[in-house]
Amino acid sequence: MSIRYELIIYWSEEDQAFLVEVPELPGCMADGESYEEAVANARQVIEEWIETAHELGWPVPEPKGRLLYA
C-alpha cells in the first residue's frame, strides 16, 4: 500500500522515542526508538487504521498532501 498521508515526526524527551502523528487520520500515532523505526511503525498503524475504518463502515479521508497550519 502506498502511504501518502502527511506525517509529523518529532523527538519526545519524555518518551525517549520518536513520535509520529498522522493528522488526517484522527488518533493515528506511532513511535519508535529510531526515526526509521517510527516511520515503519507509522506505516503499519496507518494500514491498520484504514482496515479498521473499512470494517466499521467509517469514511477514510483521502490524503491531501501537505497540510497548511494557520
All heavy atoms as TSV, in Angstrom:
chain	resi	resn	atom	element	x	y	z
A	1	MET	N	N	0.844	-1.172	0.000
A	1	MET	CA	C	0.000	0.000	0.000
A	1	MET	C	C	0.892	1.239	0.000
A	1	MET	O	O	1.842	1.342	0.752
A	1	MET	CB	C	-0.882	-0.012	1.253
A	1	MET	CG	C	-1.587	1.301	1.515
A	1	MET	SD	S	-2.473	1.349	3.086
A	1	MET	CE	C	-4.023	0.682	2.568
A	2	SER	N	N	0.553	2.162	-0.867
A	2	SER	CA	C	1.288	3.426	-0.924
A	2	SER	C	C	0.713	4.380	0.118
A	2	SER	O	O	-0.481	4.636	0.133
A	2	SER	CB	C	1.158	4.031	-2.315
A	2	SER	OG	O	1.764	5.291	-2.350
A	3	ILE	N	N	1.570	4.850	1.007
A	3	ILE	CA	C	1.141	5.759	2.069
A	3	ILE	C	C	1.444	7.185	1.613
A	3	ILE	O	O	2.598	7.531	1.363
A	3	ILE	CB	C	1.869	5.453	3.394
A	3	ILE	CG1	C	1.635	4.007	3.822
A	3	ILE	CG2	C	1.443	6.436	4.471
A	3	ILE	CD1	C	0.209	3.634	4.080
A	4	ARG	N	N	0.406	8.013	1.518
A	4	ARG	CA	C	0.605	9.384	1.071
A	4	ARG	C	C	0.075	10.393	2.081
A	4	ARG	O	O	-0.100	11.555	1.763
A	4	ARG	CB	C	-0.069	9.597	-0.280
A	4	ARG	CG	C	0.615	8.774	-1.382
A	4	ARG	CD	C	-0.069	8.941	-2.690
A	4	ARG	NE	N	-1.321	8.190	-2.612
A	4	ARG	CZ	C	-2.401	8.427	-3.326
A	4	ARG	NH1	N	-2.407	9.404	-4.191
A	4	ARG	NH2	N	-3.483	7.697	-3.183
A	5	TYR	N	N	-0.176	9.946	3.283
A	5	TYR	CA	C	-0.640	10.860	4.320
A	5	TYR	C	C	0.541	11.628	4.901
A	5	TYR	O	O	1.656	11.106	4.988
A	5	TYR	CB	C	-1.350	10.095	5.441
A	5	TYR	CG	C	-2.665	9.518	5.011
A	5	TYR	CD1	C	-2.773	8.201	4.622
A	5	TYR	CD2	C	-3.809	10.309	4.977
A	5	TYR	CE1	C	-3.986	7.670	4.207
A	5	TYR	CE2	C	-5.028	9.792	4.569
A	5	TYR	CZ	C	-5.108	8.467	4.180
A	5	TYR	OH	O	-6.305	7.949	3.764
A	6	GLU	N	N	0.270	12.862	5.306
A	6	GLU	CA	C	1.306	13.671	5.936
A	6	GLU	C	C	1.669	13.072	7.291
A	6	GLU	O	O	0.790	12.649	8.046
A	6	GLU	CB	C	0.807	15.102	6.129
A	6	GLU	CG	C	1.836	15.987	6.795
A	6	GLU	CD	C	1.351	17.413	6.957
A	6	GLU	OE1	O	0.198	17.611	7.374
A	6	GLU	OE2	O	2.140	18.312	6.660
A	7	LEU	N	N	2.960	13.035	7.583
A	7	LEU	CA	C	3.454	12.564	8.870
A	7	LEU	C	C	4.139	13.726	9.582
A	7	LEU	O	O	4.910	14.460	8.970
A	7	LEU	CB	C	4.476	11.438	8.694
A	7	LEU	CG	C	4.046	10.213	7.903
A	7	LEU	CD1	C	5.211	9.236	7.793
A	7	LEU	CD2	C	2.836	9.548	8.516
A	8	ILE	N	N	3.858	13.871	10.853
A	8	ILE	CA	C	4.576	14.839	11.681
A	8	ILE	C	C	5.441	14.000	12.626
A	8	ILE	O	O	4.917	13.212	13.421
A	8	ILE	CB	C	3.610	15.738	12.465
A	8	ILE	CG1	C	2.737	16.542	11.500
A	8	ILE	CG2	C	4.391	16.650	13.411
A	8	ILE	CD1	C	1.643	17.340	12.169
A	9	ILE	N	N	6.754	14.155	12.516
A	9	ILE	CA	C	7.700	13.318	13.250
A	9	ILE	C	C	8.546	14.200	14.151
A	9	ILE	O	O	9.095	15.211	13.702
A	9	ILE	CB	C	8.611	12.546	12.277
A	9	ILE	CG1	C	7.756	11.780	11.257
A	9	ILE	CG2	C	9.551	11.612	13.036
A	9	ILE	CD1	C	8.528	11.286	10.060
A	10	TYR	N	N	8.656	13.815	15.416
A	10	TYR	CA	C	9.453	14.608	16.354
A	10	TYR	C	C	9.974	13.721	17.478
A	10	TYR	O	O	9.448	12.645	17.745
A	10	TYR	CB	C	8.642	15.780	16.919
A	10	TYR	CG	C	7.340	15.377	17.592
A	10	TYR	CD1	C	7.289	15.151	18.962
A	10	TYR	CD2	C	6.176	15.218	16.848
A	10	TYR	CE1	C	6.095	14.783	19.578
A	10	TYR	CE2	C	4.989	14.853	17.450
A	10	TYR	CZ	C	4.948	14.634	18.812
A	10	TYR	OH	O	3.774	14.258	19.408
A	11	TRP	N	N	11.035	14.197	18.113
A	11	TRP	CA	C	11.641	13.502	19.242
A	11	TRP	C	C	10.933	13.923	20.519
A	11	TRP	O	O	10.697	15.095	20.756
A	11	TRP	CB	C	13.124	13.824	19.349
A	11	TRP	CG	C	13.757	13.226	20.570
A	11	TRP	CD1	C	14.111	13.885	21.708
A	11	TRP	CD2	C	14.080	11.859	20.776
A	11	TRP	NE1	N	14.646	13.005	22.619
A	11	TRP	CE2	C	14.640	11.748	22.075
A	11	TRP	CE3	C	13.958	10.710	20.010
A	11	TRP	CZ2	C	15.074	10.543	22.601
A	11	TRP	CZ3	C	14.388	9.496	20.530
A	11	TRP	CH2	C	14.941	9.421	21.812
A	12	SER	N	N	10.597	12.945	21.365
A	12	SER	CA	C	9.981	13.214	22.657
A	12	SER	C	C	10.970	12.863	23.755
A	12	SER	O	O	11.317	11.682	23.920
A	12	SER	CB	C	8.700	12.398	22.825
A	12	SER	OG	O	8.239	12.468	24.163
A	13	GLU	N	N	11.430	13.883	24.475
A	13	GLU	CA	C	12.329	13.640	25.609
A	13	GLU	C	C	11.622	12.796	26.665
A	13	GLU	O	O	12.213	11.893	27.252
A	13	GLU	CB	C	12.792	14.964	26.232
A	13	GLU	CG	C	13.885	15.658	25.486
A	13	GLU	CD	C	15.196	14.884	25.448
A	13	GLU	OE1	O	15.515	14.157	26.433
A	13	GLU	OE2	O	15.903	15.001	24.445
A	14	GLU	N	N	10.357	13.101	26.906
A	14	GLU	CA	C	9.586	12.390	27.930
A	14	GLU	C	C	9.488	10.896	27.623
A	14	GLU	O	O	9.653	10.060	28.513
A	14	GLU	CB	C	8.176	12.990	28.017
A	14	GLU	CG	C	7.305	12.334	29.063
A	14	GLU	CD	C	5.928	12.965	29.150
A	14	GLU	OE1	O	5.739	14.109	28.674
A	14	GLU	OE2	O	5.038	12.300	29.694
A	15	ASP	N	N	9.250	10.568	26.364
A	15	ASP	CA	C	9.097	9.161	25.968
A	15	ASP	C	C	10.415	8.524	25.533
A	15	ASP	O	O	10.482	7.317	25.349
A	15	ASP	CB	C	8.090	9.051	24.819
A	15	ASP	CG	C	6.715	9.522	25.219
A	15	ASP	OD1	O	6.200	9.054	26.244
A	15	ASP	OD2	O	6.147	10.385	24.505
A	16	GLN	N	N	11.441	9.357	25.308
A	16	GLN	CA	C	12.718	8.881	24.782
A	16	GLN	C	C	12.507	8.068	23.510
A	16	GLN	O	O	13.041	6.964	23.333
A	16	GLN	CB	C	13.484	8.066	25.838
A	16	GLN	CG	C	14.016	8.913	26.979
A	16	GLN	CD	C	15.085	9.886	26.500
A	16	GLN	OE1	O	16.147	9.473	26.048
A	16	GLN	NE2	N	14.811	11.179	26.591
A	17	ALA	N	N	11.705	8.642	22.607
A	17	ALA	CA	C	11.376	7.977	21.352
A	17	ALA	C	C	10.958	9.026	20.330
A	17	ALA	O	O	10.596	10.147	20.684
A	17	ALA	CB	C	10.231	6.986	21.561
A	18	PHE	N	N	11.034	8.636	19.059
A	18	PHE	CA	C	10.469	9.455	18.002
A	18	PHE	C	C	8.978	9.169	17.949
A	18	PHE	O	O	8.559	8.003	18.005
A	18	PHE	CB	C	11.102	9.119	16.643
A	18	PHE	CG	C	12.483	9.677	16.497
A	18	PHE	CD1	C	13.591	8.908	16.819
A	18	PHE	CD2	C	12.674	10.970	16.036
A	18	PHE	CE1	C	14.870	9.421	16.693
A	18	PHE	CE2	C	13.948	11.490	15.912
A	18	PHE	CZ	C	15.045	10.719	16.235
A	19	LEU	N	N	8.166	10.216	17.873
A	19	LEU	CA	C	6.721	10.082	17.767
A	19	LEU	C	C	6.289	10.524	16.382
A	19	LEU	O	O	6.861	11.453	15.804
A	19	LEU	CB	C	6.013	10.925	18.822
A	19	LEU	CG	C	6.363	10.627	20.284
A	19	LEU	CD1	C	5.511	11.494	21.207
A	19	LEU	CD2	C	6.183	9.167	20.615
A	20	VAL	N	N	5.284	9.846	15.860
A	20	VAL	CA	C	4.740	10.167	14.544
A	20	VAL	C	C	3.244	10.386	14.695
A	20	VAL	O	O	2.542	9.522	15.224
A	20	VAL	CB	C	4.986	9.030	13.530
A	20	VAL	CG1	C	4.439	9.417	12.157
A	20	VAL	CG2	C	6.455	8.671	13.447
A	21	GLU	N	N	2.779	11.526	14.234
A	21	GLU	CA	C	1.349	11.812	14.204
A	21	GLU	C	C	0.904	11.840	12.749
A	21	GLU	O	O	1.638	12.307	11.869
A	21	GLU	CB	C	1.057	13.171	14.835
A	21	GLU	CG	C	1.399	13.243	16.308
A	21	GLU	CD	C	1.120	14.613	16.901
A	21	GLU	OE1	O	0.405	15.424	16.274
A	21	GLU	OE2	O	1.642	14.871	17.987
A	22	VAL	N	N	-0.312	11.349	12.496
A	22	VAL	CA	C	-0.908	11.365	11.161
A	22	VAL	C	C	-2.165	12.226	11.273
A	22	VAL	O	O	-3.232	11.721	11.597
A	22	VAL	CB	C	-1.242	9.937	10.669
A	22	VAL	CG1	C	-1.704	9.968	9.223
A	22	VAL	CG2	C	-0.048	9.001	10.848
A	23	PRO	N	N	-2.027	13.549	11.068
A	23	PRO	CA	C	-3.130	14.463	11.371
A	23	PRO	C	C	-4.411	14.224	10.579
A	23	PRO	O	O	-5.492	14.550	11.052
A	23	PRO	CB	C	-2.555	15.846	11.081
A	23	PRO	CG	C	-1.288	15.635	10.375
A	23	PRO	CD	C	-0.841	14.242	10.603
A	24	GLU	N	N	-4.322	13.622	9.408
A	24	GLU	CA	C	-5.522	13.385	8.604
A	24	GLU	C	C	-6.333	12.183	9.076
A	24	GLU	O	O	-7.482	12.011	8.664
A	24	GLU	CB	C	-5.140	13.209	7.132
A	24	GLU	CG	C	-4.568	14.471	6.530
A	24	GLU	CD	C	-4.027	14.241	5.140
A	24	GLU	OE1	O	-2.855	13.836	5.011
A	24	GLU	OE2	O	-4.799	14.449	4.189
A	25	LEU	N	N	-5.732	11.349	9.935
A	25	LEU	CA	C	-6.421	10.167	10.458
A	25	LEU	C	C	-6.520	10.326	11.978
A	25	LEU	O	O	-5.550	10.077	12.691
A	25	LEU	CB	C	-5.650	8.885	10.098
A	25	LEU	CG	C	-5.395	8.664	8.606
A	25	LEU	CD1	C	-4.564	7.403	8.396
A	25	LEU	CD2	C	-6.693	8.595	7.824
A	26	PRO	N	N	-7.668	10.741	12.476
A	26	PRO	CA	C	-7.815	11.035	13.908
A	26	PRO	C	C	-7.335	9.903	14.815
A	26	PRO	O	O	-7.704	8.747	14.629
A	26	PRO	CB	C	-9.323	11.259	14.072
A	26	PRO	CG	C	-9.791	11.673	12.721
A	26	PRO	CD	C	-8.916	10.922	11.747
A	27	GLY	N	N	-6.464	10.269	15.762
A	27	GLY	CA	C	-5.960	9.314	16.738
A	27	GLY	C	C	-4.863	8.406	16.230
A	27	GLY	O	O	-4.378	7.548	16.961
A	28	CYS	N	N	-4.443	8.589	15.001
A	28	CYS	CA	C	-3.423	7.713	14.409
A	28	CYS	C	C	-2.035	8.235	14.766
A	28	CYS	O	O	-1.628	9.316	14.334
A	28	CYS	CB	C	-3.612	7.662	12.893
A	28	CYS	SG	S	-2.611	6.407	12.077
A	29	MET	N	N	-1.323	7.456	15.586
A	29	MET	CA	C	0.023	7.810	16.033
A	29	MET	C	C	0.875	6.554	16.140
A	29	MET	O	O	0.351	5.448	16.290
A	29	MET	CB	C	-0.016	8.481	17.406
A	29	MET	CG	C	-0.699	9.813	17.443
A	29	MET	SD	S	-0.613	10.553	19.091
A	29	MET	CE	C	1.125	10.977	19.189
A	30	ALA	N	N	2.186	6.736	16.084
A	30	ALA	CA	C	3.127	5.630	16.264
A	30	ALA	C	C	4.378	6.186	16.926
A	30	ALA	O	O	4.546	7.394	17.064
A	30	ALA	CB	C	3.469	4.998	14.918
A	31	ASP	N	N	5.267	5.273	17.321
A	31	ASP	CA	C	6.544	5.699	17.887
A	31	ASP	C	C	7.623	4.695	17.516
A	31	ASP	O	O	7.345	3.662	16.916
A	31	ASP	CB	C	6.453	5.860	19.407
A	31	ASP	CG	C	6.183	4.560	20.137
A	31	ASP	OD1	O	6.100	3.494	19.491
A	31	ASP	OD2	O	6.064	4.591	21.368
A	32	GLY	N	N	8.858	5.032	17.857
A	32	GLY	CA	C	9.972	4.140	17.596
A	32	GLY	C	C	11.237	4.669	18.228
A	32	GLY	O	O	11.364	5.871	18.471
A	33	GLU	N	N	12.177	3.772	18.492
A	33	GLU	CA	C	13.453	4.172	19.083
A	33	GLU	C	C	14.311	4.960	18.103
A	33	GLU	O	O	15.120	5.780	18.512
A	33	GLU	CB	C	14.213	2.936	19.567
A	33	GLU	CG	C	13.567	2.277	20.771
A	33	GLU	CD	C	14.373	1.083	21.277
A	33	GLU	OE1	O	15.548	0.917	20.889
A	33	GLU	OE2	O	13.810	0.314	22.071
A	34	SER	N	N	14.130	4.706	16.802
A	34	SER	CA	C	14.847	5.457	15.776
A	34	SER	C	C	13.825	6.105	14.844
A	34	SER	O	O	12.649	5.716	14.816
A	34	SER	CB	C	15.770	4.538	14.955
A	34	SER	OG	O	14.988	3.668	14.146
A	35	TYR	N	N	14.302	7.083	14.082
A	35	TYR	CA	C	13.445	7.758	13.106
A	35	TYR	C	C	12.855	6.737	12.142
A	35	TYR	O	O	11.654	6.719	11.871
A	35	TYR	CB	C	14.300	8.793	12.377
A	35	TYR	CG	C	13.560	9.692	11.422
A	35	TYR	CD1	C	13.109	10.940	11.832
A	35	TYR	CD2	C	13.327	9.308	10.108
A	35	TYR	CE1	C	12.452	11.786	10.961
A	35	TYR	CE2	C	12.663	10.147	9.229
A	35	TYR	CZ	C	12.229	11.377	9.660
A	35	TYR	OH	O	11.569	12.204	8.794
A	36	GLU	N	N	13.714	5.859	11.629
A	36	GLU	CA	C	13.294	4.857	10.651
A	36	GLU	C	C	12.265	3.896	11.232
A	36	GLU	O	O	11.290	3.526	10.565
A	36	GLU	CB	C	14.510	4.078	10.126
A	36	GLU	CG	C	15.465	4.909	9.306
A	36	GLU	CD	C	16.412	5.782	10.135
A	36	GLU	OE1	O	16.463	5.636	11.384
A	36	GLU	OE2	O	17.100	6.622	9.538
A	37	GLU	N	N	12.490	3.472	12.475
A	37	GLU	CA	C	11.543	2.565	13.126
A	37	GLU	C	C	10.196	3.250	13.331
A	37	GLU	O	O	9.144	2.648	13.127
A	37	GLU	CB	C	12.098	2.087	14.470
A	37	GLU	CG	C	11.158	1.147	15.199
A	37	GLU	CD	C	11.676	0.723	16.571
A	37	GLU	OE1	O	12.599	1.362	17.104
A	37	GLU	OE2	O	11.123	-0.249	17.101
A	38	ALA	N	N	10.222	4.517	13.707
A	38	ALA	CA	C	8.977	5.259	13.923
A	38	ALA	C	C	8.178	5.366	12.626
A	38	ALA	O	O	6.957	5.177	12.622
A	38	ALA	CB	C	9.281	6.647	14.481
A	39	VAL	N	N	8.859	5.649	11.520
A	39	VAL	CA	C	8.170	5.746	10.225
A	39	VAL	C	C	7.621	4.382	9.809
A	39	VAL	O	O	6.485	4.276	9.330
A	39	VAL	CB	C	9.100	6.340	9.152
A	39	VAL	CG1	C	8.465	6.248	7.769
A	39	VAL	CG2	C	9.440	7.782	9.488
A	40	ALA	N	N	8.387	3.317	10.001
A	40	ALA	CA	C	7.910	1.968	9.665
A	40	ALA	C	C	6.690	1.611	10.513
A	40	ALA	O	O	5.718	1.038	10.007
A	40	ALA	CB	C	9.029	0.945	9.867
A	41	ASN	N	N	6.740	1.946	11.797
A	41	ASN	CA	C	5.600	1.677	12.677
A	41	ASN	C	C	4.387	2.503	12.256
A	41	ASN	O	O	3.246	2.016	12.320
A	41	ASN	CB	C	5.964	1.957	14.138
A	41	ASN	CG	C	6.950	0.954	14.684
A	41	ASN	OD1	O	7.144	-0.128	14.128
A	41	ASN	ND2	N	7.605	1.307	15.769
A	42	ALA	N	N	4.623	3.739	11.810
A	42	ALA	CA	C	3.520	4.585	11.346
A	42	ALA	C	C	2.854	3.968	10.125
A	42	ALA	O	O	1.620	3.962	10.016
A	42	ALA	CB	C	4.020	5.991	11.021
A	43	ARG	N	N	3.633	3.426	9.221
A	43	ARG	CA	C	3.073	2.757	8.030
A	43	ARG	C	C	2.126	1.640	8.463
A	43	ARG	O	O	1.009	1.532	7.964
A	43	ARG	CB	C	4.187	2.202	7.153
A	43	ARG	CG	C	3.675	1.391	5.974
A	43	ARG	CD	C	4.803	0.814	5.161
A	43	ARG	NE	N	5.540	1.831	4.447
A	43	ARG	CZ	C	5.161	2.358	3.284
A	43	ARG	NH1	N	4.034	1.972	2.731
A	43	ARG	NH2	N	5.897	3.246	2.679
A	44	GLN	N	N	2.565	0.837	9.415
A	44	GLN	CA	C	1.742	-0.277	9.899
A	44	GLN	C	C	0.460	0.233	10.562
A	44	GLN	O	O	-0.629	-0.283	10.322
A	44	GLN	CB	C	2.542	-1.136	10.881
A	44	GLN	CG	C	1.783	-2.321	11.431
A	44	GLN	CD	C	1.445	-3.336	10.358
A	44	GLN	OE1	O	2.256	-3.609	9.468
A	44	GLN	NE2	N	0.249	-3.897	10.411
A	45	VAL	N	N	0.588	1.264	11.388
A	45	VAL	CA	C	-0.573	1.810	12.099
A	45	VAL	C	C	-1.564	2.439	11.115
A	45	VAL	O	O	-2.777	2.311	11.283
A	45	VAL	CB	C	-0.113	2.816	13.178
A	45	VAL	CG1	C	-1.282	3.567	13.770
A	45	VAL	CG2	C	0.650	2.085	14.277
A	46	ILE	N	N	-1.065	3.106	10.082
A	46	ILE	CA	C	-1.945	3.688	9.061
A	46	ILE	C	C	-2.736	2.579	8.370
A	46	ILE	O	O	-3.953	2.684	8.182
A	46	ILE	CB	C	-1.142	4.520	8.039
A	46	ILE	CG1	C	-0.613	5.792	8.703
A	46	ILE	CG2	C	-1.990	4.840	6.806
A	46	ILE	CD1	C	0.407	6.544	7.873
A	47	GLU	N	N	-2.059	1.510	7.986
A	47	GLU	CA	C	-2.745	0.389	7.335
A	47	GLU	C	C	-3.817	-0.199	8.246
A	47	GLU	O	O	-4.937	-0.485	7.805
A	47	GLU	CB	C	-1.737	-0.679	6.921
A	47	GLU	CG	C	-0.840	-0.228	5.783
A	47	GLU	CD	C	0.280	-1.204	5.473
A	47	GLU	OE1	O	0.388	-2.257	6.146
A	47	GLU	OE2	O	1.049	-0.912	4.545
A	48	GLU	N	N	-3.498	-0.356	9.529
A	48	GLU	CA	C	-4.468	-0.889	10.485
A	48	GLU	C	C	-5.631	0.077	10.707
A	48	GLU	O	O	-6.774	-0.352	10.828
A	48	GLU	CB	C	-3.775	-1.213	11.810
A	48	GLU	CG	C	-2.822	-2.380	11.703
A	48	GLU	CD	C	-1.958	-2.575	12.935
A	48	GLU	OE1	O	-2.103	-1.807	13.921
A	48	GLU	OE2	O	-1.119	-3.494	12.904
A	49	TRP	N	N	-5.340	1.386	10.733
A	49	TRP	CA	C	-6.380	2.394	10.908
A	49	TRP	C	C	-7.375	2.300	9.756
A	49	TRP	O	O	-8.590	2.286	9.957
A	49	TRP	CB	C	-5.754	3.782	10.964
A	49	TRP	CG	C	-6.663	4.881	11.433
A	49	TRP	CD1	C	-6.670	5.456	12.666
A	49	TRP	CD2	C	-7.682	5.568	10.678
A	49	TRP	NE1	N	-7.638	6.448	12.729
A	49	TRP	CE2	C	-8.271	6.524	11.520
A	49	TRP	CE3	C	-8.164	5.442	9.380
A	49	TRP	CZ2	C	-9.302	7.361	11.102
A	49	TRP	CZ3	C	-9.193	6.274	8.966
A	49	TRP	CH2	C	-9.750	7.216	9.830
A	50	ILE	N	N	-6.855	2.231	8.525
A	50	ILE	CA	C	-7.704	2.169	7.332
A	50	ILE	C	C	-8.501	0.869	7.315
A	50	ILE	O	O	-9.706	0.871	7.023
A	50	ILE	CB	C	-6.854	2.339	6.066
A	50	ILE	CG1	C	-6.296	3.773	6.002
A	50	ILE	CG2	C	-7.650	1.992	4.811
A	50	ILE	CD1	C	-5.249	3.997	4.931
A	51	GLU	N	N	-7.857	-0.239	7.638
A	51	GLU	CA	C	-8.542	-1.540	7.681
A	51	GLU	C	C	-9.688	-1.510	8.693
A	51	GLU	O	O	-10.804	-1.955	8.400
A	51	GLU	CB	C	-7.536	-2.633	8.050
A	51	GLU	CG	C	-8.120	-4.017	8.105
A	51	GLU	CD	C	-7.072	-5.050	8.483
A	51	GLU	OE1	O	-5.992	-5.053	7.862
A	51	GLU	OE2	O	-7.337	-5.843	9.409
A	52	THR	N	N	-9.433	-0.975	9.869
A	52	THR	CA	C	-10.467	-0.895	10.907
A	52	THR	C	C	-11.606	0.021	10.470
A	52	THR	O	O	-12.778	-0.298	10.674
A	52	THR	CB	C	-9.855	-0.396	12.233
A	52	THR	OG1	O	-8.839	-1.319	12.644
A	52	THR	CG2	C	-10.908	-0.275	13.319
A	53	ALA	N	N	-11.276	1.149	9.855
A	53	ALA	CA	C	-12.307	2.071	9.373
A	53	ALA	C	C	-13.213	1.368	8.361
A	53	ALA	O	O	-14.438	1.503	8.422
A	53	ALA	CB	C	-11.660	3.308	8.758
A	54	HIS	N	N	-12.620	0.607	7.448
A	54	HIS	CA	C	-13.424	-0.132	6.470
A	54	HIS	C	C	-14.337	-1.141	7.160
A	54	HIS	O	O	-15.519	-1.265	6.809
A	54	HIS	CB	C	-12.529	-0.834	5.457
A	54	HIS	CG	C	-11.946	0.089	4.447
A	54	HIS	ND1	N	-10.699	-0.106	3.886
A	54	HIS	CD2	C	-12.413	1.230	3.873
A	54	HIS	CE1	C	-10.437	0.859	3.035
A	54	HIS	NE2	N	-11.457	1.690	3.009
A	55	GLU	N	N	-13.800	-1.862	8.140
A	55	GLU	CA	C	-14.597	-2.861	8.866
A	55	GLU	C	C	-15.774	-2.226	9.599
A	55	GLU	O	O	-16.846	-2.821	9.689
A	55	GLU	CB	C	-13.722	-3.611	9.867
A	55	GLU	CG	C	-12.725	-4.558	9.227
A	55	GLU	CD	C	-11.737	-5.147	10.228
A	55	GLU	OE1	O	-11.846	-4.870	11.447
A	55	GLU	OE2	O	-10.843	-5.887	9.776
A	56	LEU	N	N	-15.582	-1.009	10.111
A	56	LEU	CA	C	-16.625	-0.325	10.879
A	56	LEU	C	C	-17.524	0.556	10.015
A	56	LEU	O	O	-18.473	1.165	10.518
A	56	LEU	CB	C	-15.988	0.524	11.988
A	56	LEU	CG	C	-15.212	-0.262	13.050
A	56	LEU	CD1	C	-14.501	0.690	13.994
A	56	LEU	CD2	C	-16.147	-1.189	13.818
A	57	GLY	N	N	-17.219	0.630	8.730
A	57	GLY	CA	C	-18.015	1.449	7.833
A	57	GLY	C	C	-17.756	2.938	7.950
A	57	GLY	O	O	-18.588	3.754	7.558
A	58	TRP	N	N	-16.615	3.298	8.510
A	58	TRP	CA	C	-16.244	4.708	8.655
A	58	TRP	C	C	-15.623	5.208	7.348
A	58	TRP	O	O	-14.956	4.458	6.640
A	58	TRP	CB	C	-15.222	4.901	9.756
A	58	TRP	CG	C	-15.690	4.575	11.133
A	58	TRP	CD1	C	-16.966	4.297	11.537
A	58	TRP	CD2	C	-14.879	4.482	12.299
A	58	TRP	NE1	N	-16.990	4.043	12.885
A	58	TRP	CE2	C	-15.724	4.157	13.383
A	58	TRP	CE3	C	-13.527	4.648	12.538
A	58	TRP	CZ2	C	-15.261	3.988	14.673
A	58	TRP	CZ3	C	-13.054	4.478	13.828
A	58	TRP	CH2	C	-13.918	4.163	14.883
A	59	PRO	N	N	-15.791	6.491	7.058
A	59	PRO	CA	C	-15.129	7.034	5.869
A	59	PRO	C	C	-13.619	7.130	6.100
A	59	PRO	O	O	-13.167	7.376	7.218
A	59	PRO	CB	C	-15.741	8.428	5.723
A	59	PRO	CG	C	-16.222	8.780	7.083
A	59	PRO	CD	C	-16.597	7.486	7.764
A	60	VAL	N	N	-12.864	6.925	5.039
A	60	VAL	CA	C	-11.405	7.051	5.095
A	60	VAL	C	C	-11.032	8.306	4.314
A	60	VAL	O	O	-11.270	8.377	3.108
A	60	VAL	CB	C	-10.708	5.816	4.491
A	60	VAL	CG1	C	-9.195	5.998	4.471
A	60	VAL	CG2	C	-11.093	4.556	5.265
A	61	PRO	N	N	-10.472	9.296	4.990
A	61	PRO	CA	C	-10.106	10.538	4.292
A	61	PRO	C	C	-9.067	10.285	3.202
A	61	PRO	O	O	-8.155	9.472	3.371
A	61	PRO	CB	C	-9.503	11.412	5.392
A	61	PRO	CG	C	-9.910	10.793	6.675
A	61	PRO	CD	C	-10.130	9.341	6.400
A	62	GLU	N	N	-9.222	10.977	2.097
A	62	GLU	CA	C	-8.212	10.924	1.041
A	62	GLU	C	C	-7.012	11.750	1.492
A	62	GLU	O	O	-7.185	12.809	2.106
A	62	GLU	CB	C	-8.773	11.507	-0.259
A	62	GLU	CG	C	-9.786	10.612	-0.940
A	62	GLU	CD	C	-9.183	9.313	-1.438
A	62	GLU	OE1	O	-8.051	9.331	-1.971
A	62	GLU	OE2	O	-9.833	8.278	-1.269
A	63	PRO	N	N	-5.802	11.291	1.199
A	63	PRO	CA	C	-4.624	12.094	1.555
A	63	PRO	C	C	-4.663	13.430	0.820
A	63	PRO	O	O	-4.952	13.481	-0.371
A	63	PRO	CB	C	-3.449	11.251	1.071
A	63	PRO	CG	C	-3.985	9.878	0.858
A	63	PRO	CD	C	-5.439	10.028	0.563
A	64	LYS	N	N	-4.398	14.494	1.542
A	64	LYS	CA	C	-4.403	15.830	0.946
A	64	LYS	C	C	-3.005	16.303	0.610
A	64	LYS	O	O	-2.825	17.339	0.008
A	64	LYS	CB	C	-5.054	16.829	1.916
A	64	LYS	CG	C	-6.508	16.536	2.150
A	64	LYS	CD	C	-7.095	17.509	3.149
A	64	LYS	CE	C	-8.539	17.130	3.412
A	64	LYS	NZ	N	-9.067	17.718	4.615
A	65	GLY	N	N	-2.010	15.541	1.051
A	65	GLY	CA	C	-0.646	16.014	0.847
A	65	GLY	C	C	-0.275	16.949	1.979
A	65	GLY	O	O	-0.737	16.786	3.101
A	66	ARG	N	N	0.481	17.948	1.670
A	66	ARG	CA	C	0.946	18.870	2.707
A	66	ARG	C	C	-0.219	19.694	3.265
A	66	ARG	O	O	-0.946	20.345	2.520
A	66	ARG	CB	C	1.999	19.804	2.139
A	66	ARG	CG	C	2.577	20.702	3.177
A	66	ARG	CD	C	3.741	21.471	2.642
A	66	ARG	NE	N	4.237	22.320	3.715
A	66	ARG	CZ	C	4.868	23.449	3.504
A	66	ARG	NH1	N	5.091	23.858	2.276
A	66	ARG	NH2	N	5.279	24.159	4.505
A	67	LEU	N	N	-0.371	19.637	4.562
A	67	LEU	CA	C	-1.404	20.432	5.228
A	67	LEU	C	C	-0.810	21.775	5.594
A	67	LEU	O	O	0.366	21.880	5.942
A	67	LEU	CB	C	-1.900	19.719	6.490
A	67	LEU	CG	C	-2.540	18.356	6.281
A	67	LEU	CD1	C	-2.898	17.744	7.635
A	67	LEU	CD2	C	-3.785	18.470	5.439
A	68	LEU	N	N	-1.607	22.790	5.539
A	68	LEU	CA	C	-1.146	24.121	5.929
A	68	LEU	C	C	-1.744	24.463	7.282
A	68	LEU	O	O	-2.927	24.264	7.515
A	68	LEU	CB	C	-1.566	25.157	4.883
A	68	LEU	CG	C	-1.000	24.932	3.499
A	68	LEU	CD1	C	-1.562	25.966	2.529
A	68	LEU	CD2	C	0.517	25.005	3.517
A	69	TYR	N	N	-0.907	24.922	8.168
A	69	TYR	CA	C	-1.342	25.250	9.530
A	69	TYR	C	C	-1.353	26.750	9.705
A	69	TYR	O	O	-0.400	27.430	9.357
A	69	TYR	CB	C	-0.406	24.599	10.562
A	69	TYR	CG	C	-0.364	23.109	10.396
A	69	TYR	CD1	C	0.640	22.491	9.655
A	69	TYR	CD2	C	-1.351	22.320	10.961
A	69	TYR	CE1	C	0.670	21.118	9.493
A	69	TYR	CE2	C	-1.332	20.943	10.809
A	69	TYR	CZ	C	-0.319	20.355	10.069
A	69	TYR	OH	O	-0.311	18.993	9.910
A	70	ALA	N	N	-2.442	27.237	10.244
A	70	ALA	CA	C	-2.559	28.681	10.449
A	70	ALA	C	C	-2.151	29.039	11.854
A	70	ALA	O	O	-2.211	28.314	12.771
A	70	ALA	CB	C	-3.975	29.139	10.201
